[in-house]
Amino acid sequence: MANHKGSEGLVKVGTNTVAEVRDWSLSETAETIDDTAMGDTARTRKSSLTSASGSLSCWWDETDATGQIAMQAGSEVALKLYPEGADSGDYFASVSAIITTQDASATMDGMVEASFSWESNGVVTWATV
């Protein structure tokens, strides 16, 4: 059985690797349509529309113009999420994503952090490098 350390992952906006990523998430969902009819003894459903959403957090890097700075709230980006790295044969998810939230935070005794939330604009595709 193959498994991977989280530190192997990375995120790209287009072909550009986002700097200082700490974590990311991807949630894919499918709606269902109830097609139960009179006489049925149990509910039945059909699969309907799919969607995805997620987030990522980073240590703030103002020099990352093609990664963190490109993910402004309201912008649409080509997001690629790599759970196991970007070597030949590694899997990744690709999605057109609309950035819905862009946050920054800082504490006196900590690092400056940036976080982003997104929603899909189309289907998520999984492929290999």
N, C-alpha and C positions, 0 to 999 in steps of 0.2 A: 504494500500500500504506500502510495506517495503522499507526503505531506510537506508543508513548506513553512518557513519562518516568515513572520510578518515583515521583517526587515528586508526580504527579497523583493517586495512590491514596489511599484512606482506608478506615477500618474503622468500622462502627457496631454497637452493641449495641442492638437494637430500632431506635429512631429517633435515638438519641444517638451522636454522633461520639466515638470514643475519642481522648483527648488524646495528643499527643506520639508517635504511631506512627512507628517507624523502618522496619519491614519486616513483611511478612506472607507466609504461604505457604498454599497449598491443594493437596492431592493427592487426586484421585478415583481409586478403583480398582474393578474389577469382577472377581468370582470367576468361574471357569469350571467346568463339570461335564463330565467326559469321557464321551462317549456312543459311543465306538468299539465296534464289534461284530465278531464273528468274520467273516472274509471281507473286512473293510475293508483297504485297502492303506496307509492313513495314519490317524493319530489325528484324530478329529473332536470338537468341543466345542460346548457350548451356553453362552450367557451366563447368569450366575446373579445373586447378590446384589451390590449395589454398596455402597460405603462411602466415607467421606472423612475426612481428618484434616488438621491444619495447625498453624500456630503464628503468633504475632506478638510483636514486641518493641517496647518503648516506652522513652522517658525517663520515669522514675517521676514521677507527678503525683498526690499524695495528695488533691488537691481534685477529681479526676475520679470522683466518686461513682457516676455512671451508666455509666461506661466501665470504666476499670481496676479500680476497687474492686468493681464488679459481677461481675467475672470471678474469683470465688473458686474454688479447686479443689473439684470436686464440683457446682458450680452448672451449671444449664442455661440457656443464653442464646440469643436470636435473633440470630445473627451475620450481618452483611452485609459482604461484601468487595468493594470497588470498585477495580479496577485502573486505571481511567482517569478517575476523578473522579465527581461525582454530578450532572452537568448533564443536562438533558433529552437522551435518546437514548444516554447512556452505559450500558454493561453492568455488571452486578454479580451476584455469587453470593450466594444466601441459603440458610442452613442452620440447623437447630436443633442447637446444639453443646453438648456436655458438656465443661466445662473439666477436663482431666485433670492438668495441672501448672501451678502458679503459682510463679514464681521471682523473686527480687530479688537484685541484686548491686551492689556498690559498690567502687570502688578509690580510693585516696588522691588520685590525680591525674586522676580521670575523673568522669564523671557517674554518678548512681544509675540503674540500669536495672531494668526489669521485663519478664518474658517469660511467655508463656502458651502451653500446648499444648492442643489440643482434638481430640475425635472426634465425628463426626456422629451424630445420633439421628434418622435419616431421610434422605431424598433431598436432594441439592443441586439447587437450581433456579437457572437463569440467566435474567435478565430485563433490561429496559432501564428507566431512570429515566423 
